[in-house]
Amino acid sequence: MLFRFIRKIKIYYMRKTTIFKQLILNVVIPAVSALLILGAFNYNQTKSNLIESIDSKNKIISEEIVQIMELQDVALEIVEQYLNPVMESYSNKLVHDYFKNTDNIEFADLDKIRIELGMDPEMEDIYIINQEGFVVNSTFKSDLGINLFSFGEDHKQMILRIFEEGKYVNELFTIENSTKRLKKYTYHPTLDGKYIVELGIYSRRADEIINFIKNTGNELSQNQPSIVDFNIFINKDNPTSLNKDVVLSESETAFMKERFVKQDSIRIPKRINKQNLYYNYLYIHRVNSDLYKGAVIRIISDRTREDILLRNELIKFIAIFGLTIIVVIILLYRKTKVITSPIKKLVEKVNRVTNGHLNERADVVGNNEITTLSQKFNSMIEELESYYNELEQKVKDRTAEVVRQKEEIEIKNKHITDSIRYAKRIQNAILPPDNYVKQLLPSSFILYRPKDIVSGD
C-alpha cells in the first residue's frame, strides 16, 4: 500500500512538474542520497581507522611495558639473591643479640647499632614496629611515628600475620611510600613477640634497573607524537606512579582504585585547553611478580590532530559535494533547455494550428527524436491542411449549387404567385359586393374563405 501511494504521488508530481524538475527528482536526488550515504560511511570508516590506529599503538606500548617489567623482575631477582643473606644476618644479630630484651627497644640508639653492624647509613635502615603498627624507633627519621596499617589492608594483614606466626619474613623489592624508591624489606619478630625489627635496604643496582625501566617506558611514549603522557600506576591501596612523580586528586585516586578492583580497561575523553585528550587506562595482571601483582597503565593521547584531520576531510567532502551538485544542476538545466526548447517551439506551433493557422510548420533541426517528431508533425499538418482545403472547396461548390437552385425556385415561385394573384383578381371580379347581395337576397350569404390567396369555394 505504501509503495502504491508513493508511486501515485510520484506520477502526480511528474504530471505537474517540468522535465527539469523530474530530472532533479529522478536523477539528482537519488545520486545525492547515494553520495551522502557514501560520504557518511567513508567518514565513519576513517574515524574508526584512526581510533583503531591509536588503540593499536597503545596496545603495543602496553605489551612492551609488560615485557620490560618482566625483564625488571629478572634483574631485581639477581640483586635480591645477593642481598638476602646479608639482610638475614643483620636481622638475626638484632633480634638475638641487641634486642633479646625489648624493655628499652623504643629508645635504643639505632644509628649506633647500625654502625656497629657495619651497615651503610646512606643505603640501609632499621625500624622498630609495635603491635599497633606504629614505627616507634627508626634510623629513617621521616618514617618515625608512621602507622604501617595505613598502607592498605594487605600490608596490615601481613604485619599481623608476622606477629602471629613469629617467623622471619624476607620481602621482595617494593616501592617506599615516602621516597618512591625501590627498597627491600625484611621483618623479624622479637623473641617476646611484642615488636618487629624491620630492615630496609636500598640498592644502587636496583635504582639503575628501575631508572632504565622508567627511561625506556618514557622513550616509548615520546616516540609517539600523539601521546601526551604515560604512567604506570602500582599499589591498589595507594596508587603510585612508577615512572614519574604524579600527584593524583581525590577523584583521580578513587577512579584509579576502581580500575584495580575491576581490573578493566577504559577510555575517557576530556577537553582540556582546546585539546581533545583521551585518557586510556589499561589494567595488566602480573602473575610472576611480588613487587606489584597488578598495574594500571595510563596513556594520555592527544586526538586534536586527528579531529582536525577528520574535520578537514568533512569540510573537503562538503565542498566537493556542494560543487558537484551545483555543476550537475547547471549541466542538467542546460541540457534540459536543449531538450525542452524545441519541444516548447513545437507546442507553440501546435497551439497556433489549433487556432486555425494550418500554414504553420515545425522547425526541423538536428537528428534526434524531436527532429522525427517535428517531421511527423509537419506531415500530419500537411495532410490536415489538404483535407481542410478539399473540404472547404466542396463546401464552396455545394453552396454555389444551393444558391443557384434557390434563385431558380424564387423565379418559379414568383411566376406561380403572379398566376395566383391574377386568379384572385378574376375571382374578386366575379363575386358581387356584400351590400348588394344583402339588398337582393337578405336571407342569403356567400362563404368566402380563401386558404392563402385564392379560395376554391
N, C-alpha and C positions, 0 to 999 in steps of 0.2 A: 504493500500500500504506500509506504513512504517513497519507494523508488518511483512508483507511478505518479505520485504527487509532485516529486521533484522534476520528473520528466515533463509533466504538464506545465509547470512553472517555466521550465526552460524553453518549451515550444512557444508558450505565450510571450515570453521575453524576446525570443528570436523574431516573432512576428511584429513586435512593437519596436524593435531597435534596428539600427542601421547595420550594414556589413561590418563597419569598423568596430562597433560595439560587440557584435557577435564574435569577431576575431579576438577581441580582448577577453571575452567571456570564455571562449572555447580553446584559445591557444595561450594567451599570456597568463591568465590566472592559473591554469594547471602547471605551466612552466615555472611561474613564480613560486607556487607551492612546493614544487619539487626542489627548486633551488634553496628555498628556506629550510626544508627538511634536511637536505644535504649539508647546508651550512651549519645547522644546529648539530648534526651528527659529527661533522668534522671538528667543530669547536669542542664538543664534549670529549671526543676522542683525543684531541690534542691536550686538553686539560687532564684527562685521565693518564695519558702517557707521561706528562710532566710529574704528576703526583707519584706514579709508579717509579719514575726515574729517581725522585728524591727518596722514596721509601727503599729502593734498591741500594742507594748509596748508604743510607742509614743502617740497613741490614748488614752491608759489607763491613762498615765501620764497627758495628757491634760484634760481628763474628771475629774480626781481627782483634778487638779488645779482649774477647774471651780467650783467644789463643795467647795473647800477651800475658793475661792473668795466669794462665796455666804455666807459662814459662816462668813467671814470677814465683809461683808456688814451688816449682822445682829448685829455683835458685835459692829461695829462702830456706828450703829444707836442708840444703847443703850447709848454709850458715848455722842453722839450728843444731846440726849434728856436732859442730864444734863447741857451741855454747852450752849444750845440755849438761855434760859432765862438770863443767866449771861452775854452773849455777847450782847444781845439786850439792857440790862440795861446799860452797858458801852457805847454802841453806842448812845443811847438816851441822856445820860448826855453830851457826847462830842458834839453832834450836837446842842442840845437845850440850853446847859449851857455854855460850853467853847468856841464854835465856832459859836455862834449866829451871831457874826460879824466876817467875814473872812478876814478883811483887813490885819491882822498880822498873818494869819494862817501858812504861809510858814516859818515863823521864830519863831513860838511858841516852848516853851521848852516841848517837848512831854515826855521826861523822867520824868520831874517833875509832869506833869499831870498824867502819868501812876501810879506814886507812890501815888498821891492824891486819885486816884480812887481805890487804893488797888489792882492793877493788879500785877501779878508776873513778874518781869523783865526777868526772865530766860525762861518763857514759853509764855508770851503774848506781842504783839507788836501793835503799832499804825502806820498807813500810811496815808499820805495826797496825793491825786491824783488830778492833774489838768485836764482840758478838753482835753488836748493833750495826755493824758495817762501817763504822767511822774509822778514818785514819787518825790514830791518836798520837803517832810519832812517825817521823819520816825525815830522811835526808833531802827529800824533794819538797821544800817548804811550801810551794804553791798548792800542793795536794793535802797539806795538813788540815785536818778537820773535815775533809770531804767525806760524804757518805757514798760508799760504793753501791749501796742498794738503789741509789737514784740513777744508775747507769742503765737500768732496764730490768725487767722481771727475770730474764735469762741469767744475767750476771748475778742478781740477788740469789737465785736458786743455786747457782754454782758455789757461791760463798757459803751458804747454809749447808750445802752438801759436804763441803770440805770440813766444816766444823763437826758435822755428824759422823763422817767416816774417819776423820783423824789421819788421813793419808796425805802424803806429799803429791802435789799436782804440778806437772810441767805443762804450762800452756804455750801454744804456738804464738808466733808474732801476731800482734793486734795493734790497732790504732790507739795511741794515747789520747785521752779525751782533751787534755789542756793544750798539748803541743801539736797534735795531729801527726806525730811522727810514729814510725813503726817501733814498737817496743815489745820485748819478750818478757813475760812474767812467769814466776813460779810462786806457788802457795804451799806453805808448810805450817800446820797447826803446832802450837806449843804442846809440851808434854801434858800440861794440865787442861788443855782444850779451851782455854779462855781467850787466846789470841791466835792470830795467823801472822806469820812472818812472811811478808811478800817481798820478792826481789824483782826489780825491773831493770833491764839492761838494753841500752841502745846498741846498734851495730852500724859502724860506718859502711860496712859492706852491704848491709840491708838498706841503708839510706841511698847508696849508689844504685842499688837494684830498683828501689821504688822511684827514684828520680828518673832513671832510664825509662821506666814504665810510663811515668807521667809525661815525659817529653815525647815519647813515641805516640801516646794517645793524643796529645795536643797537636803533633805534626799531622796525624791522620785527619783531624778536623780542619787544620789550616790549609791542607791541600785541596779542600773542597770550598770554593768561593761562596757557595750558598749557605755554608754552616757558620753561624754567628758564635755559638758557644757549645762546649762539650764538657760534660761532667759525669763522673762515676760516683754514685752515692752508695755508701755501705752503712751497716748498723741500722736495723729496722726500728730500734727503740729511740735512737737519736741520729737521724740521717745526716751523714757527714760526707763531704766531697773528698774523694781520694786524691784527685789530681789538682785541685785548685782550692783556694780559700774562698768559700762561698758561704754567705750568711743568708739563711732562709727565713722568710717571715713565718708567722704562726700558721697562716693559711697554707703556705707552701709546704711547711713541715708536716701538717696534717695530711695534705694531699700526697706527699711522698710516703708517709707511713701507710696510707691506704694502698699504694702501689705494692709495697712489701707484703701487705696482708693478702691482697687479691692476686698478687703475682701475675699481673696482666700487662699489656702494652696498650698505650692510648696516645691519641694526638689531640692537642688543644690549640686552636687558632687564637691568636691575640694580635690586636692592632696597637703598636707602641711607636710613638714618634714617627707617624706616617709610614711605618714599616709593617708589612704583613708577615708576622712571625708565626711559626708553627713549633710548638713545644712537643717533641716526641719523647715519650717515656717508654723504655723497653726493659722489662724485667728479665734478668738472667739468673738461672738457678745453678749453683756450683756444688756438685756432689763431693768432689775430692779435695775440698779446701776447708780448713778450720779457721782461716783468717776471717773470712766472711762467707757464710753459706749462700747468701743471695746478694745481688746488687741491682741497682736501677741506673741504667744509662739514660741520661737526659741530653738530647741533641736539639739545640735551638737552630732552626733553619729559617733563612730569610726568603720568603716567597715573593717579595716585591718585584724582583726582576722577572720572574715567571708570570706574575699577574700583569705586569706591564706588557710583556710579550703577548699574553692572551688578549689583553685589551687592544693592542695594536693590530693583532690579527683580526679581531672582531671589527674594528674600525675599517680595516682594509677590505674585509668582506662586504661590509655595508656599503662602502664607497663603490667597489666594483659592481656589487649587486644593483645599487641605485643607478649607476651609469649604464649598466647593461639594460636595465628596464627602460630607461629613457631612450636609449638608442633603438631598442626593439619597438617601442611605441612609435617613435618617429618613422622608422622604416615601415612599420605596418600602416601608419597613416598615409605615407607617400604611396605605398603600393596599393592601398585601398582607393586612393584618389585615381590612380591609373586604371583601376578596375571600374570604379563607380562613375567616373566622368563620362565614358562612352555610354554607360547604362542610363545616366541622367539625361544625356542628349537623346538617347533612343526613347526614353519616357516622354520627353518634350515633344518629339515627333509623333508619338502615339496620341498624346493629348490633342495636338493640332489636327491629326487625322480624324479623331473622334468628333472634333468640332466642325468637320466638313472639308478640311483642306486636304483633298486627296492627291494633290500635286506634290506634297511633301515627301522627301526621301531621306533615309538614314545615311549618315556618313560611313562609308566602308573604309576602315583604316586598320592596317596590321594583318596578322594572320593568327587569329585565335577564335575561341568560342563566341566572343562578342561580335567579331567580324562575320562569322557564319550566321549568327542571329540577325545581324543587320541586313545581310544579303537576303535571307529568307523573309524578313520583314518587308524589304523593298519589293520582292517578288509578289508577296501577298497583296501589298498596296496596289501594285500594277494591275493584278488580276481584279482586285476590288474596284479600281478606277475604271477598268474596261467594262466590268459588269454594270457599273453605275452609268457610264456613258451610253451603253447599249440600252439599258432600261429607260434612261432619260429620252433617248431617240424614239423608242417605241411609244412612250407616253406622249411625246410631241405629235407623232403620226396619228395616234388614236384620237388625240384632242382635235387635230385638224379635221379628221373624218367626222367626228361628232358635231363640230361646228358647221361643217358642210351640210350634214343631214338636218341639223337644226334650221339652217336657213331654208332648205327645201321644204321642211314641214311648215315653217312660218308662211312661206309663199302659198302653199296649198291651203293652209288654214285661212289665209286672207281671202282666197278665192271662194272657199266654202262659205265663209262668213258673209261675204258680199252677196252670194246667191240667197242665203237665208234672209238677209235683210231685205232683199228685193221681194221675196215671197211674203214677208211681213207687210211690206207696203201694199202689196196686192190684197192681202187678207184684210188689212185695215180699210182699204177702199171698198171692199165688198160688204163688210159689216156696217149696218145703219147706226146712227148715233143713238145713245141711250134715251135721250129726251124724246126723240121721235118715236121710238118703239113704245115707250110708256104712254104716249098720246094715242097711238093707234090701237095698241093691244095692252090695256092696263093690267090684265091678268096673266101676262106672259113674261118670260125672262130669257135672256141669252147667256149661256155658260161659256165664258171665255177665259181659260186659264192656261196660257202658253207655258211650256216647261222651261225653255230657255228664251228663245226669241219668237218662234212661230208656234201657234197652237194647232194641233191636228183636229180639234173638235169644231 
